[in-house]
Amino acid sequence: MNYFLYIILFVLGLAVGSFINVISLRYQSGRRLLDKKVIDGRSHCPICFKTLIWYELIPIFSFFLQRGKCRSCGHKISLQYPLVEILSGLIFVLVPIKILTITQLPNYQLLIILIWLLVFVFLLLLSIIDLRHSIIPNQINLTLGILGLILLIIKSAGQWSIVNGQQSFLGHYAVIFGLRENIWINYSVAALLGMAIFGVIILLSRGKAMGLGDFKLVAALGLIFGWPDILMVIFLAFIIGALVSIVFLIRKKKKMKDAIPFGPFLAIGAALTFFFGYQVIGGYFKLFGL
Ligand SMILES: [Zn+2]
């Protein structure tokens, strides 16, 4: 792929990020994700309700053009907007690059790139909604589960071999963890294992540590990532979640009993496994001299 194509992808990602911002802002629990009330209507300032004009709708540029403030009331625009737009832009560039660098090129490559793009777009959307509303909409978890199933069907149809671990983001290290005879068994075990781990945590903490939304999300991620990749997703999510909680506790931004949304940490764990899974496990084994 050439640079021009990547620039187009980045701009497309910015636009999608802008849409993610709109959905997360207008989302209300119990409402459908793409409810008419969510998509319809012009965007406006959440404080003074002044309708935004065309150049205020351009991703990123509008933020810097207005120096991060509403043009009419001077209210500070949340950094969420440009950040989500840039993240989405990066997703659209880096996900195709990553898929294209996986060795032993599988069939149906474009379709696989498209599905992984959707996976990360929905992970970004659920992270923002979980942060704002402390909920992961069922519609998103269901969509992610279906995307995982479609990926599985493609892998089956393309007769991907999982024997040597080349379809795992952990590369040849995946072989150590076994379960590489049947792709369907491998991915089912991954989903069930995720549900088992989160189920135990939910039962032991009586739903305080995490909720059913996280439970459904980890099942979907199991179908998307398979075994043993799902283990790393969960492992990294817990480590980063713990580190962030400690920082919040020290800075007294949260109290011990406050729930911190876990969806974003699973999304970060998924992204790190997807992009750096091989390096992470390689470093881990080196650390312990294995
Ligand atoms: Zn305003």
Residues whose N, C-alpha, C, O or C-beta is under 5 A from the ligand:
A	BS01	ZN	C45 I47 C48 F49 C70 S72 C73 H75
